[in-house]
Amino acid sequence: MIETNRLILRNFSADDTEGCFISWGQDISTGKYIPFFPMKSIEEMASFVNAMADNKDAWVICLKDGTPVGYAAVDIPYPQLKTGEIGYLIGESFQRKGYGIEAVSAVLKEYLVNRGMYLMEAKCNEDNKASQMLLEKIGFIKEARLRDRRTDMISGERKALLIYSITKNELQE
């Protein structure tokens, strides 16, 4: 478990299905940037939550009252390189409140400082200005723009993918 001033980040459990579905699983705008969203049914959300519950590096982001506001997940394909990739989602009704910055910063501290990783990468659609601003506020540096690597799941339009990264030393500065 990771705790911040306003949030608790903990591993998923099957009990999170309904809360996640209600709080952010049906957000239409999410589908613009993340495949498989919005969820069409509680069964789809259950499948997602169960997969996340099997991943010790997936965190449901909750307010202190237990309301799920989103999630963050870290992928570490090559632990020997001490690098990983973070992905995150904050539900529409919880955006613009600083929860994303608070949660992503806490996950970065957990992995880069407490777990001794060296670098964390994040990717986002070039049209996702809110995600770009979040990453840049935290200290991520934009490293690349890969053309036509993402598809807007609503319009079907191809978009560029932006790649950001931050090192342990940059996080601590």
Stockholm file with secondary structure:
# STOCKHOLM 1.0

chainA/1-173         MIETNRLILRNFSADDTEGCFISWGQDISTGKYIPFFPMKSIEEMASFVNAMADNKDAWVICLKDGTPVGYAAVDIPYPQLKTGEIGYLIGESFQRKGYGIEAVSAVLKEYLVNRGMYLMEAKCNEDNKASQMLLEKIGFIKEARLRDRRTDMISGERKALLIYSITKNELQE
#=GR chainA/1-173 SS CEECSSEEEEECCGGGHHHHIIIIITCTGGGGTSTTCSCSSHHHHHHHHHHHHTCTTEEEEEETTSCEEEEEEEECSCGGGTEEEEEEEECGGGTTSSHHHHHHHHHHIIIIIISCCCEEEEEEETTCHHHHHHHHHHTCEEEEEEEEEEECTTTCCEEEEEEEEEEHHHHHC
#=GC SS_cons         CEECSSEEEEECCGGGHHHHIIIIITCTGGGGTSTTCSCSSHHHHHHHHHHHHTCTTEEEEEETTSCEEEEEEEECSCGGGTEEEEEEEECGGGTTSSHHHHHHHHHHIIIIIISCCCEEEEEEETTCHHHHHHHHHHTCEEEEEEEEEEECTTTCCEEEEEEEEEEHHHHHC
//
